[in-house]
């Protein structure tokens, strides 16, 4: 009788832990979404942008910089393509600069607008940016170049933050638009 009771208890625990969510093709869903730490940055219009702004609707967040020669423009073009998908109308698209020294609000605004009106540029000085980078596990390293110039190596990951403001999935390159689109539709279904 005790063995039967233990087996039944084990079954109940396993059922509670089982994730019935559909599998993702292009990304990795976190078994337990984790809250994004509170942070205080500004969007490209100068308005406050923090954890509160990430809550309320699902977001796809990418970190890069405006002087990035290839990865950033390619990824932002992909995000702009996602913005044209009717089933993803509720998805907020966010580009956070990892180069606040060169990417002031005007530079950032000009850059994101080149990809269309749907991407929100976000910036902050290094001390304000660091909590968000650490919370999401974003790598960033400044590489000095000849002539006093520099480049910034950074994660090329897309981070999906759910409507509760929790990191729920990650997508790493290479990106396939159809697979990414379908996964995001699964993660952030259209309202109503």
C-alpha atoms as an extended CHARMM CRD file, in Angstrom:
* protein
*
       192  EXT
         1         1  UNK       CA              0.0000000000        0.0000000000        0.0000000000  PROA      1               0.0000000000
         2         2  UNK       CA              2.8910000000        2.3660000000        0.8020000000  PROA      2               0.0000000000
         3         3  UNK       CA              4.5430000000        1.5940000000       -2.5480000000  PROA      3               0.0000000000
         4         4  UNK       CA              1.2940000000        2.3660000000       -4.3370000000  PROA      4               0.0000000000
         5         5  UNK       CA              0.9070000000        5.6380000000       -2.3890000000  PROA      5               0.0000000000
         6         6  UNK       CA              4.5190000000        6.6370000000       -3.2020000000  PROA      6               0.0000000000
         7         7  UNK       CA              3.9860000000        5.8640000000       -6.8740000000  PROA      7               0.0000000000
         8         8  UNK       CA              0.7970000000        7.9330000000       -6.9330000000  PROA      8               0.0000000000
         9         9  UNK       CA              2.5660000000       10.8430000000       -5.2120000000  PROA      9               0.0000000000
        10        10  UNK       CA              5.4450000000       10.6270000000       -7.6960000000  PROA      10              0.0000000000
        11        11  UNK       CA              2.9900000000       10.6480000000      -10.5870000000  PROA      11              0.0000000000
        12        12  UNK       CA              1.2450000000       13.7540000000       -9.1990000000  PROA      12              0.0000000000
        13        13  UNK       CA              4.5550000000       15.6180000000       -8.7620000000  PROA      13              0.0000000000
        14        14  UNK       CA              5.6470000000       14.6580000000      -12.2840000000  PROA      14              0.0000000000
        15        15  UNK       CA              2.3430000000       15.9130000000      -13.7090000000  PROA      15              0.0000000000
        16        16  UNK       CA              2.7870000000       19.2630000000      -11.9270000000  PROA      16              0.0000000000
        17        17  UNK       CA              6.3440000000       19.6490000000      -13.2610000000  PROA      17              0.0000000000
        18        18  UNK       CA              5.5030000000       18.5630000000      -16.8060000000  PROA      18              0.0000000000
        19        19  UNK       CA              5.6420000000       21.3920000000      -19.3340000000  PROA      19              0.0000000000
        20        20  UNK       CA              2.7260000000       21.0180000000      -21.7590000000  PROA      20              0.0000000000
        21        21  UNK       CA              3.9030000000       24.0190000000      -23.8010000000  PROA      21              0.0000000000
        22        22  UNK       CA              4.5860000000       23.3870000000      -27.4700000000  PROA      22              0.0000000000
        23        23  UNK       CA              8.2630000000       22.9020000000      -28.3040000000  PROA      23              0.0000000000
        24        24  UNK       CA             10.0940000000       25.7040000000      -30.0940000000  PROA      24              0.0000000000
        25        25  UNK       CA             11.8610000000       25.0780000000      -33.3930000000  PROA      25              0.0000000000
        26        26  UNK       CA             14.2670000000       28.0280000000      -33.5190000000  PROA      26              0.0000000000
        27        27  UNK       CA             14.7010000000       28.8670000000      -29.8560000000  PROA      27              0.0000000000
        28        28  UNK       CA             14.9340000000       27.5310000000      -26.3480000000  PROA      28              0.0000000000
        29        29  UNK       CA             12.0750000000       28.0040000000      -23.9070000000  PROA      29              0.0000000000
        30        30  UNK       CA             13.1350000000       28.4060000000      -20.2910000000  PROA      30              0.0000000000
        31        31  UNK       CA             11.5120000000       25.6990000000      -18.1280000000  PROA      31              0.0000000000
        32        32  UNK       CA             10.6730000000       28.3920000000      -15.5840000000  PROA      32              0.0000000000
        33        33  UNK       CA             10.5140000000       31.9710000000      -16.8940000000  PROA      33              0.0000000000
        34        34  UNK       CA             12.6020000000       34.2370000000      -14.6820000000  PROA      34              0.0000000000
        35        35  UNK       CA             11.9230000000       37.8540000000      -13.7910000000  PROA      35              0.0000000000
        36        36  UNK       CA             14.0470000000       40.5400000000      -15.3980000000  PROA      36              0.0000000000
        37        37  UNK       CA             15.8170000000       42.6450000000      -12.7810000000  PROA      37              0.0000000000
        38        38  UNK       CA             14.5830000000       46.1980000000      -12.2950000000  PROA      38              0.0000000000
        39        39  UNK       CA             16.5640000000       48.6260000000      -14.4470000000  PROA      39              0.0000000000
        40        40  UNK       CA             16.3290000000       52.2690000000      -15.4480000000  PROA      40              0.0000000000
        41        41  UNK       CA             17.1550000000       53.2690000000      -19.0360000000  PROA      41              0.0000000000
        42        42  UNK       CA             15.6140000000       55.6370000000      -21.6120000000  PROA      42              0.0000000000
        43        43  UNK       CA             14.0760000000       54.9810000000      -24.9950000000  PROA      43              0.0000000000
        44        44  UNK       CA             15.1520000000       56.8610000000      -28.1080000000  PROA      44              0.0000000000
        45        45  UNK       CA             12.5780000000       59.5960000000      -27.4120000000  PROA      45              0.0000000000
        46        46  UNK       CA             13.9880000000       60.2100000000      -23.9210000000  PROA      46              0.0000000000
        47        47  UNK       CA             11.1230000000       58.4910000000      -22.0730000000  PROA      47              0.0000000000
        48        48  UNK       CA             11.8950000000       56.2070000000      -19.1480000000  PROA      48              0.0000000000
        49        49  UNK       CA             12.2830000000       52.5530000000      -20.0780000000  PROA      49              0.0000000000
        50        50  UNK       CA             12.6580000000       49.8830000000      -17.4150000000  PROA      50              0.0000000000
        51        51  UNK       CA             11.2930000000       46.5650000000      -16.2400000000  PROA      51              0.0000000000
        52        52  UNK       CA              7.8340000000       48.1220000000      -15.9230000000  PROA      52              0.0000000000
        53        53  UNK       CA              7.8200000000       48.9330000000      -19.6520000000  PROA      53              0.0000000000
        54        54  UNK       CA              8.7580000000       45.3360000000      -20.4850000000  PROA      54              0.0000000000
        55        55  UNK       CA              5.6950000000       44.0790000000      -18.6040000000  PROA      55              0.0000000000
        56        56  UNK       CA              2.2360000000       44.3020000000      -20.1090000000  PROA      56              0.0000000000
        57        57  UNK       CA              3.0190000000       42.9210000000      -23.5460000000  PROA      57              0.0000000000
        58        58  UNK       CA              5.5250000000       40.4000000000      -24.8790000000  PROA      58              0.0000000000
        59        59  UNK       CA              8.8460000000       41.7770000000      -26.1050000000  PROA      59              0.0000000000
        60        60  UNK       CA             11.7060000000       40.6310000000      -28.2830000000  PROA      60              0.0000000000
        61        61  UNK       CA             14.9290000000       42.2710000000      -27.0740000000  PROA      61              0.0000000000
        62        62  UNK       CA             18.2140000000       42.5300000000      -28.9660000000  PROA      62              0.0000000000
        63        63  UNK       CA             21.4950000000       44.1010000000      -27.7970000000  PROA      63              0.0000000000
        64        64  UNK       CA             23.8590000000       45.7630000000      -30.2660000000  PROA      64              0.0000000000
        65        65  UNK       CA             25.2340000000       49.1390000000      -31.3580000000  PROA      65              0.0000000000
        66        66  UNK       CA             24.8650000000       51.5410000000      -34.2480000000  PROA      66              0.0000000000
        67        67  UNK       CA             28.4570000000       51.1390000000      -35.5040000000  PROA      67              0.0000000000
        68        68  UNK       CA             28.0330000000       47.3640000000      -35.7770000000  PROA      68              0.0000000000
        69        69  UNK       CA             29.0440000000       46.3820000000      -39.3130000000  PROA      69              0.0000000000
        70        70  UNK       CA             26.9100000000       43.3060000000      -39.9320000000  PROA      70              0.0000000000
        71        71  UNK       CA             25.1830000000       41.3810000000      -37.1150000000  PROA      71              0.0000000000
        72        72  UNK       CA             23.1400000000       44.3080000000      -35.8110000000  PROA      72              0.0000000000
        73        73  UNK       CA             21.7440000000       45.5950000000      -39.1060000000  PROA      73              0.0000000000
        74        74  UNK       CA             20.9450000000       42.0500000000      -40.2260000000  PROA      74              0.0000000000
        75        75  UNK       CA             19.1330000000       41.2830000000      -36.9740000000  PROA      75              0.0000000000
        76        76  UNK       CA             17.2610000000       44.5910000000      -36.9600000000  PROA      76              0.0000000000
        77        77  UNK       CA             16.1470000000       43.9540000000      -40.5420000000  PROA      77              0.0000000000
        78        78  UNK       CA             14.8080000000       40.6020000000      -39.3410000000  PROA      78              0.0000000000
        79        79  UNK       CA             13.0080000000       42.3300000000      -36.4690000000  PROA      79              0.0000000000
        80        80  UNK       CA             11.5100000000       44.8420000000      -38.9140000000  PROA      80              0.0000000000
        81        81  UNK       CA             10.2590000000       41.9110000000      -40.9740000000  PROA      81              0.0000000000
        82        82  UNK       CA              8.6490000000       40.4400000000      -37.8320000000  PROA      82              0.0000000000
        83        83  UNK       CA              6.9260000000       43.7900000000      -37.2390000000  PROA      83              0.0000000000
        84        84  UNK       CA              5.0210000000       43.3200000000      -40.5000000000  PROA      84              0.0000000000
        85        85  UNK       CA              3.4880000000       40.0260000000      -39.3400000000  PROA      85              0.0000000000
        86        86  UNK       CA             -0.1750000000       40.6160000000      -38.3400000000  PROA      86              0.0000000000
        87        87  UNK       CA             -0.1040000000       37.7040000000      -35.8710000000  PROA      87              0.0000000000
        88        88  UNK       CA              2.7830000000       39.4200000000      -34.0300000000  PROA      88              0.0000000000
        89        89  UNK       CA              1.1110000000       42.8300000000      -33.7100000000  PROA      89              0.0000000000
        90        90  UNK       CA              1.2630000000       42.6120000000      -29.8930000000  PROA      90              0.0000000000
        91        91  UNK       CA              5.0240000000       41.9310000000      -29.8770000000  PROA      91              0.0000000000
        92        92  UNK       CA              7.1950000000       44.8640000000      -28.7530000000  PROA      92              0.0000000000
        93        93  UNK       CA             10.5840000000       45.0140000000      -30.5310000000  PROA      93              0.0000000000
        94        94  UNK       CA             13.4270000000       46.4890000000      -28.4870000000  PROA      94              0.0000000000
        95        95  UNK       CA             17.0080000000       47.3190000000      -29.4800000000  PROA      95              0.0000000000
        96        96  UNK       CA             19.3020000000       48.0980000000      -26.5330000000  PROA      96              0.0000000000
        97        97  UNK       CA             22.6340000000       49.7050000000      -27.3540000000  PROA      97              0.0000000000
        98        98  UNK       CA             25.7440000000       48.2940000000      -25.6900000000  PROA      98              0.0000000000
        99        99  UNK       CA             27.7390000000       51.3570000000      -26.8180000000  PROA      99              0.0000000000
       100       100  UNK       CA             26.2810000000       54.3010000000      -24.8820000000  PROA      100             0.0000000000
       101       101  UNK       CA             29.3640000000       56.4660000000      -25.5100000000  PROA      101             0.0000000000
       102       102  UNK       CA             28.6830000000       56.7570000000      -29.2450000000  PROA      102             0.0000000000
       103       103  UNK       CA             24.9560000000       55.9710000000      -29.2630000000  PROA      103             0.0000000000
       104       104  UNK       CA             23.2910000000       59.0530000000      -27.8390000000  PROA      104             0.0000000000
       105       105  UNK       CA             19.4990000000       59.3790000000      -28.1000000000  PROA      105             0.0000000000
       106       106  UNK       CA             19.5890000000       61.1730000000      -31.4800000000  PROA      106             0.0000000000
       107       107  UNK       CA             21.9640000000       58.6390000000      -33.0390000000  PROA      107             0.0000000000
       108       108  UNK       CA             19.9070000000       55.7600000000      -31.6740000000  PROA      108             0.0000000000
       109       109  UNK       CA             16.6260000000       57.2790000000      -32.8910000000  PROA      109             0.0000000000
       110       110  UNK       CA             18.0120000000       57.7610000000      -36.3910000000  PROA      110             0.0000000000
       111       111  UNK       CA             19.3500000000       54.2090000000      -36.4460000000  PROA      111             0.0000000000
       112       112  UNK       CA             16.1860000000       52.4070000000      -35.3400000000  PROA      112             0.0000000000
       113       113  UNK       CA             13.9780000000       54.5430000000      -37.5920000000  PROA      113             0.0000000000
       114       114  UNK       CA             16.0460000000       53.3880000000      -40.5690000000  PROA      114             0.0000000000
       115       115  UNK       CA             14.4730000000       49.9590000000      -39.9500000000  PROA      115             0.0000000000
       116       116  UNK       CA             10.9400000000       51.2880000000      -39.6030000000  PROA      116             0.0000000000
       117       117  UNK       CA              8.7700000000       52.7420000000      -36.8630000000  PROA      117             0.0000000000
       118       118  UNK       CA              8.2180000000       49.5320000000      -34.8830000000  PROA      118             0.0000000000
       119       119  UNK       CA             11.5490000000       49.1500000000      -33.0950000000  PROA      119             0.0000000000
       120       120  UNK       CA             12.1660000000       50.9750000000      -29.8290000000  PROA      120             0.0000000000
       121       121  UNK       CA             15.7610000000       52.0170000000      -29.2400000000  PROA      121             0.0000000000
       122       122  UNK       CA             16.8980000000       51.9380000000      -25.6150000000  PROA      122             0.0000000000
       123       123  UNK       CA             20.0310000000       53.3390000000      -24.0170000000  PROA      123             0.0000000000
       124       124  UNK       CA             21.6320000000       54.2120000000      -20.7300000000  PROA      124             0.0000000000
       125       125  UNK       CA             25.0900000000       54.8550000000      -19.3850000000  PROA      125             0.0000000000
       126       126  UNK       CA             27.1730000000       51.8430000000      -18.3780000000  PROA      126             0.0000000000
       127       127  UNK       CA             26.1300000000       51.8130000000      -14.6880000000  PROA      127             0.0000000000
       128       128  UNK       CA             22.4320000000       51.8430000000      -15.6510000000  PROA      128             0.0000000000
       129       129  UNK       CA             22.9190000000       49.2800000000      -18.4160000000  PROA      129             0.0000000000
       130       130  UNK       CA             24.8940000000       46.7430000000      -16.3800000000  PROA      130             0.0000000000
       131       131  UNK       CA             21.9820000000       45.3270000000      -14.2850000000  PROA      131             0.0000000000
       132       132  UNK       CA             20.0130000000       44.4700000000      -17.4340000000  PROA      132             0.0000000000
       133       133  UNK       CA             23.0490000000       42.9190000000      -19.1290000000  PROA      133             0.0000000000
       134       134  UNK       CA             23.6960000000       40.7380000000      -16.0810000000  PROA      134             0.0000000000
       135       135  UNK       CA             20.0360000000       39.8090000000      -15.6210000000  PROA      135             0.0000000000
       136       136  UNK       CA             19.7500000000       38.4700000000      -19.1680000000  PROA      136             0.0000000000
       137       137  UNK       CA             23.3060000000       37.1160000000      -19.3970000000  PROA      137             0.0000000000
       138       138  UNK       CA             24.3860000000       39.4450000000      -22.2020000000  PROA      138             0.0000000000
       139       139  UNK       CA             28.1110000000       39.4390000000      -23.0140000000  PROA      139             0.0000000000
       140       140  UNK       CA             29.7820000000       42.7200000000      -23.9840000000  PROA      140             0.0000000000
       141       141  UNK       CA             33.4760000000       43.4510000000      -24.5310000000  PROA      141             0.0000000000
       142       142  UNK       CA             35.1150000000       46.5900000000      -25.9050000000  PROA      142             0.0000000000
       143       143  UNK       CA             37.9120000000       45.8820000000      -28.4270000000  PROA      143             0.0000000000
       144       144  UNK       CA             40.4080000000       48.6650000000      -29.0900000000  PROA      144             0.0000000000
       145       145  UNK       CA             41.2460000000       49.2370000000      -32.7660000000  PROA      145             0.0000000000
       146       146  UNK       CA             44.0420000000       51.1610000000      -34.4860000000  PROA      146             0.0000000000
       147       147  UNK       CA             43.8220000000       54.9320000000      -34.4130000000  PROA      147             0.0000000000
       148       148  UNK       CA             41.9500000000       55.1040000000      -31.1100000000  PROA      148             0.0000000000
       149       149  UNK       CA             38.7640000000       53.6040000000      -32.5360000000  PROA      149             0.0000000000
       150       150  UNK       CA             36.9940000000       50.6730000000      -30.8970000000  PROA      150             0.0000000000
       151       151  UNK       CA             34.4020000000       48.0210000000      -31.5870000000  PROA      151             0.0000000000
       152       152  UNK       CA             32.0850000000       46.2200000000      -29.2070000000  PROA      152             0.0000000000
       153       153  UNK       CA             31.7540000000       42.4520000000      -29.2080000000  PROA      153             0.0000000000
       154       154  UNK       CA             28.3390000000       41.4400000000      -27.9100000000  PROA      154             0.0000000000
       155       155  UNK       CA             25.8590000000       38.5900000000      -27.6810000000  PROA      155             0.0000000000
       156       156  UNK       CA             23.8160000000       38.1390000000      -30.8420000000  PROA      156             0.0000000000
       157       157  UNK       CA             20.9630000000       36.4640000000      -28.9690000000  PROA      157             0.0000000000
       158       158  UNK       CA             17.3230000000       37.5220000000      -29.2200000000  PROA      158             0.0000000000
       159       159  UNK       CA             15.6130000000       37.4780000000      -25.8160000000  PROA      159             0.0000000000
       160       160  UNK       CA             11.8600000000       36.8570000000      -25.5220000000  PROA      160             0.0000000000
       161       161  UNK       CA             10.3380000000       38.5460000000      -22.4790000000  PROA      161             0.0000000000
       162       162  UNK       CA              6.7410000000       37.5300000000      -21.7800000000  PROA      162             0.0000000000
       163       163  UNK       CA              3.8740000000       39.8840000000      -20.8730000000  PROA      163             0.0000000000
       164       164  UNK       CA              4.6510000000       39.3780000000      -17.1860000000  PROA      164             0.0000000000
       165       165  UNK       CA              8.1360000000       40.8360000000      -17.7170000000  PROA      165             0.0000000000
       166       166  UNK       CA              9.9270000000       37.4940000000      -17.4050000000  PROA      166             0.0000000000
       167       167  UNK       CA             12.6510000000       36.0780000000      -19.6170000000  PROA      167             0.0000000000
       168       168  UNK       CA             10.8360000000       33.1220000000      -21.1870000000  PROA      168             0.0000000000
       169       169  UNK       CA             12.8890000000       32.0820000000      -24.2460000000  PROA      169             0.0000000000
       170       170  UNK       CA             16.1060000000       32.7860000000      -26.1290000000  PROA      170             0.0000000000
       171       171  UNK       CA             16.9750000000       32.5700000000      -29.8050000000  PROA      171             0.0000000000
       172       172  UNK       CA             20.5590000000       32.2760000000      -31.0260000000  PROA      172             0.0000000000
       173       173  UNK       CA             21.8820000000       32.7180000000      -34.5710000000  PROA      173             0.0000000000
       174       174  UNK       CA             21.7320000000       31.7200000000      -37.2870000000  PROA      174             0.0000000000
       175       175  UNK       CA             18.1340000000       32.9100000000      -37.4960000000  PROA      175             0.0000000000
       176       176  UNK       CA             15.5450000000       31.4810000000      -39.8560000000  PROA      176             0.0000000000
       177       177  UNK       CA             12.7280000000       33.9650000000      -40.3540000000  PROA      177             0.0000000000
       178       178  UNK       CA              9.9320000000       31.3810000000      -40.8190000000  PROA      178             0.0000000000
       179       179  UNK       CA             10.9910000000       29.3380000000      -37.7690000000  PROA      179             0.0000000000
       180       180  UNK       CA             11.4890000000       32.4420000000      -35.6050000000  PROA      180             0.0000000000
       181       181  UNK       CA              8.1410000000       33.8740000000      -36.7050000000  PROA      181             0.0000000000
       182       182  UNK       CA              6.3220000000       30.6240000000      -35.9430000000  PROA      182             0.0000000000
       183       183  UNK       CA              7.9700000000       30.2790000000      -32.5200000000  PROA      183             0.0000000000
       184       184  UNK       CA              7.0840000000       33.8640000000      -31.6260000000  PROA      184             0.0000000000
       185       185  UNK       CA              3.4770000000       33.2910000000      -32.6840000000  PROA      185             0.0000000000
       186       186  UNK       CA              3.4690000000       30.2850000000      -30.3310000000  PROA      186             0.0000000000
       187       187  UNK       CA              4.9820000000       32.3530000000      -27.5040000000  PROA      187             0.0000000000
       188       188  UNK       CA              2.9810000000       35.5410000000      -28.0630000000  PROA      188             0.0000000000
       189       189  UNK       CA             -0.3010000000       34.6690000000      -29.7550000000  PROA      189             0.0000000000
       190       190  UNK       CA             -2.3090000000       37.5340000000      -31.2290000000  PROA      190             0.0000000000
       191       191  UNK       CA             -4.9640000000       39.0070000000      -28.9910000000  PROA      191             0.0000000000
       192       192  UNK       CA             -8.5970000000       38.5980000000      -29.5930000000  PROA      192             0.0000000000
